[in-house]
Amino acid sequence: MTPAELATRRYAVQGLVAEAGRLALDYFGRQESLGVTMKGAQDWLTVADGAVEDFLRQRLAVLFPTDTVIGEEGGGAASDAVWIIDPIDGTMNFAHGDRNWCISIGFLHNRVPTIGIVAAPALDELYVAQRGQGATLNGRPIRVSATEDLKRAYVELGWSPRVPFERYLAVLERGYAAGCAVKRSGSGALGLCHVANARTDAYLELHINAWDVAAGIVIAGEAGASINDFFAGDGISKGNPILCSTPALAPQLREIVGIS
Ligand code: IPD
């Protein structure tokens, strides 16, 4: 696909995401009817997750009938042209009325992360990137921080019960011992975007799924971040660790997280 063909796809999907954002916001404004259930321990689900994913799947099938789709709620298969969707990333926040949630869509062409769109409608923020074309927030170019010293680094460490708590605590401890300030905000997709626009210096997580990071990898990468090869091995279907940081901090953070 040429850059122009990819740009046409990007614009089309930006339109879909804007509609999906309005749908999600409508649910978000009616907290009492979110129909919150649990898929497992600390694994939250609302009716909005299914509704937004269904909407995006239907519309993507019309726009790109030969592409495949992988979604957090409905699964799916990889292909040379695959859209990877998290209908609501940060569902725990969404279910508690916290605005730090987003819709995330990434496009992999021949296994290469190529288009990333992350919309946070409750924050009025839209992150967009296309491989080789830069990354923007609400239309303005964004860039990672220039931080070089861990003693002034602001780092987000994602958590889920998929990883033994001891491993998470060990990374947290090593991060603080190295001088980082560490936080967790509950949306991996926005976590990567926040590295992209220098709100943080790095996002780390010992295991995360492809739908949480497929878009953010393009956005942060285009903003200059150093990112591990997340899609290596079974990354698309089973997830992997993620380490996304401003370049100067990457070698030290790799040691802290214990991944290459
Ligand atoms: C979760 C969030 C969270 C991350 C978890 C994800 P969900 O996704 O991105 O920040 O730490 O690994 O599972 O369940 O809100 O879509």
Boltz pocket constraint, residues with backbone or C-beta under 6 A from the ligand:
constraints:
  - pocket:
      binder: B
      contacts: [[A, 42], [A, 43], [A, 44], [A, 72], [A, 86], [A, 88], [A, 89], [A, 90], [A, 91], [A, 92], [A, 158], [A, 159], [A, 160], [A, 185], [A, 186], [A, 187], [A, 188], [A, 189], [A, 205], [A, 207], [A, 208], [A, 209], [A, 212]]
      max_distance: 6.0
